[in-house]
Amino acid sequence: MNLDLNKFRTLIPISALYDDSLLHLAAKSKAERLSRGDVVFNIGDEDTDSIFLLTGTVRESAGDGRYSDISSGSEEALYALGNFKPRQFKGEVISDTATLVRVDTQLMEKLLAWGQFAPDFPPSKPKRPQRVPSAEDSEWMMSMLQTSAFLRLPAANIQSLFARLQEIDVKAGEQIIEYGATGDYFYMIKQGRCKVYRPVGTGQNTLAELGPCDSFGEEALISEAPRNATVIMITDGKLMRLSKTDFAELMEEPLLNWVDAQRAADLVDEGAIRVDTRLESEFRNSALPGAINIPLHQLRQQAATMDRNQKFVLYCDTGQRSSAAAFLLGQLGFDAYVLKGGISAGGRKR
């Protein structure tokens, strides 16, 4: 059913969103009509939605017999129903009909975080901010908020992240990163396309072509090693770059899942795959039992053939290369873990 935008705009904290963000959230939300006796949620439910009441009345009942009735149009109905997780109450429709809207809580929080870096937030009065980013910025930011990496970032980090990103104009053929150079920035593509390649003799081995909302440059920042590929622009475009210090603070740590040897072993027992991110020659010489070898410089290429429903435990000698690999996989939507301490912490070598 269609969502009543006029009522949607009054909900809290949705009312604090910029217009573009509000419309984006509305498009991702689901309105539904329920009848008397329909259950909205049960005690103990751990769903990820924020559920708002638009019309009708819902009774929230505790396990000890206490209850409260929430009706549309009341101040209580401006807020999400029974919003603690797991749910502390049972929600049941007690009016003839009721209309509710289910909102992705995580997306709502990301959009709120994006808006809150504006200098006029929070509004001094209960109304939505009027000063909005340009249409181009709005479209790019909301696209980024939907990527796997951004969905995993704490909302607090996003405020600082968008504020610290620096936009640069680039031209077709311009070299952004040089193989062997020291890493200084992490890049996100706002407009245009680029090519990632490694020099091979007098030629080159293309590793990937990247477009809007893709990113690059993380490997050298995480591993403290020289750049392992060259990146040049295929078209004119715009890049957003983040300094090494800001990258480490705002993106690297939140996106890395470090595990000790015991937890790594448990994950493998549960079906996760060990991935050795060292060179093939290192892997042949020593490796952990059952591991497969995907060297860091080949990971971007091979990721296209990897199962996104599979968990991966990555390791190298110290954790430097494997953490860079895990960061890249995390950006691409994989469930990746890094073995703390590297191969020496991982148990018996074969």
N, C-alpha and C positions, 0 to 999 in steps of 0.2 A: 504494500500500500504506500501511497505518497506521504512524505513527511511534511508536516505543517511547519514551514520555516519560521513563521512569525512566533510560534510557541517555542521552537527550538532555540531561537535567539535569546530567549529570556532565561534559559537554564543556566545554573551556576556549576562550574566556572566557564561554561561555553560562552557566556555573554561577554567575556573578556577577550575573545579572539578577534583578530582582524577579519574583515569581511571575506577575503580570499581563503583564509584558513577555515573560517566557519563553514563556508560553502563546500570546501574540500572535505571537511569532517562529516558534513551532512550527507554528502554523496557516498561516503563509506559506512554510514550508519543504517540500521535496519529498523523501520517502523512496523509494528504489528498490532493487530486487534485481537483482544482476548475476551472471553465470556465469563460470567459468574462461575466461580469454582475452579477456574484455571489457575495452576500454580506457576508463579513467576520464577521463584527459586526456592530451594530447600535449605534447611540448616546443614552446614557442612559443605555446601557447594563451593567450588574454587574456580568458577568461570572467570574470564578476564574482561568481562564487559562492565560498563557503568550503565545502569538501567534507570531511565527517567520516565515518570508518569506524565502523560500529556492530557488524557481525559479519564474520568471514572475514579474509582476508589480501590485502593489495595490495602489489605490488612497484613501487618507484620506481626507474627506471633512467635514468642519465645517458647522454649521447651517447658517452662514452668507454668504456662497458662497465661502469662502476661501478654498483652497485645496493644497495638496502636493502629488506628485507621488513618491513612493518608489519602486526601482527596485532591484532585487537580484544582489548580487555582489557589491553593494554600501556599504559604511560605515554605512549608516542609517539602512540597512537591517541586520546588525549584532545584532541589538537590537530588543526587542519585539515591535510589532506594537501597536500604540495607547494605551499604557499600563496603563494610569490613569483610575481608576475605581470610579464612573461609567464612561463608555467610553465617551470621549469628542468629538470623531469624528465618522463618518461612514466610514467603510472600504469596498471597492469594487474592485474586480478584473477588470483591464482594458486591460490586455494582453489576448491573445487567451486562454492561460491556466496559472495556477499558482500552485505551490506546497507550502503548509504551514505545520507547525508542531505545534500542541497544547500541551503545557507543563503544568503540574500541578504546579502552582506557589508556593503553600505551600510546596510541596515536594522538589522542587528545592531549596527553601530557607533553608529547614532543612538540605539538603545535603551540601549546601554551608557552613552553620554554623558548621557542623561536621568537614569539611575540614579546617576551619579557625583556629582551635585551634592548628594546626601544627605550629612549630616554623618557618618554611620557608614560611608562608603565610603572606601577599600576595606576589606572585612572583614579582621579580624586573623587569622582562620582560613579555610581553603579551604571556605567554605560561602556560600550565597546570603544576602543581607541579609534580615532578617525584618521591618523596619519599612517599610511600604509607603505610598504616597499613598492618599488616599481613592479609592473606585471612580469618582467623578465626575471627579476630577483625572486619574486613570489613563486613563480613556476619552478625555478631551479631548486629553491629551498625545500618546497614541498615534495619535489621528486627525490631529493636527497634524504628527506625524512623517512621515505618509504624503502630505502635500501637496507640490506641486511645489517650493515655496520651501524647505521644510525639508529635502527630499532633496538640495538643492544646497548647503546650509550645511555648512561644516566641522564635524566632530563636536565640536571644542573649543569652538566658539561656542555650541553648544546648551546645554552645562552652564551657562554664564553667562547665557544668554538666559532659561531657565526660572527661574533664581534671581532675575533682576532684574524679571521681569514683575510688575505690580501688578494685583490683581483688584479690580474695582469693581462694585457692584450698580447696575443702571439700571432705570428704569421706562418703561412705554409712554408715548410722547409726549415723552420727555426729549430735549433737543437735546445731541448729543455734540460736534459740530463745527459752527461757524458760518461761512457763506460770507464771505470777506474777512478773517477773523481770522488771526492769526499762528499757524503750526504749532508745537505743543509736544509732542504725543504721537503714536505709531503705535498702532493698536488692532487687536486680534484678538477675534473673537466666540467666546465660550465657550458661551453660551446665549442664545437669543432671535433676533429678526430686526430689521433696521433698513432704512431707506430713505435713498438718496443722491439729492439733487436740487439743481438750480440755480434760484435765484429768477429768474423772468421776469415783469417788470411786477408785477402784483398776484397772479400765479399762480406755478407752479413747473413745471420740466421734470424729470421723474423719470429719473435715469440708471441706477439699479440698485436691486435689493432684495438684501440680503445676509443670510446665515444662519451657523450654527455653522461654525467653521474658516475663514470668510472674514475678510478684513482690510481696513482702510482707513486713510487719513490719511498715506500715504507721499509723495504728490505735493508737499505744501508743505514737508516736511522735506528732501526731496532738492533741490528747485528753489529753496528759500529764498524762495518767493513766498507771498502770502497764500493761505488756503484757497480752493480753486476750486469748492467745493460745500458744501452743508449736509447733515449726517447726523443723523437723528432715529430713536429707537427706535420700532418698530411694536409690539413686545411688551415685557413685562418681561424682564430677562435679566441676564447677567453678561458683562463685557468684561475683557480682559487688555490693559493698556497698557504701552508701553515709551517711556521718555523719548527726546527727540531725540538726546541724546548717546549713549545706549546703542544706539539704532537705527542711528546712523551707524557705530558701532564693530562691532556684531555682525551686522547684516543688510545694510545698504546696500552696502558695498564687496564682500562675498563674492558678492552676487547680480547685480552689474553686470559685463558683459563689454565693456570699452573696446577699441576698435580704432582704429588710425591709418588714414590715407587709403588707403594701399596695401592693407592687409588688407581694408578695406571694399570696395575695388574688386575684389579677388580674390573676396570672398564674393558680390558681385553677379554676377561672371562665372560663378560656380558655381551661380547660380540664386536667390540671396537677393534680396529686394525692399527697395528703399529706401523708407523712410517718413518724410515730413516732418511733424513734430509741431507745427509752428507754426500760426497762424491761417490760414484760407483766403485772406484778403487778402494775407498775407505770402507764401504759397505762389504765388499768381497773379503776384506781383511778381518773385519769383526763386525758383528751385528747382534741385536737382541733376537731371541727366538721368535720365529713367525713373522718377522718384520718384512715389509716390502721397501724398495728403494725408490724414492722420488727426490732427486737432488733439488735443492732450492731453486736453482736457475731454470729448472724444467717445470716447476710446479704450475705456473700460470697456464702453460700449454696443456698439461695433463689434467688440470682441474675439470675441463669440459667433459672428460670421460669418467669422472669419479661420481659415486653414488651419493647424492645429497642427503639421503636418509641414513647413511652410515656414519658412525662416530669414528674419529681418528685420533690416535695418540702419537704425537710427533716428537722426535728426539734427534740430537746430534751429539757432539762431544761435550758441549758446555751449556746448551740451551739458547745460544745466540742465533744460529741459523734456523733452528726449529721454531723459535718464537716468531721470527719473521715469517716463516711459512704458515704458522697458525694464524697470524694476523691476516695474511692474505686470504686464507681459506675462510676465516670468519667474515671478512668483507663479502665474500662470494656466497655466504649463506650456509656454510658447512659447520658442523658441530666438531670443533677441533680443540685438542688439549695439548699442553706442552709439558714434557717430563722435566721436572725440576732437577737440576744437577747433571742432566745429560746421560750419556750411555753408562757411565760409571755407577749411576744411581739406579739403573734399570734392571740389574740382576745379571744372571749368567749369560755370557756371550757364547755364541756358537763357534 
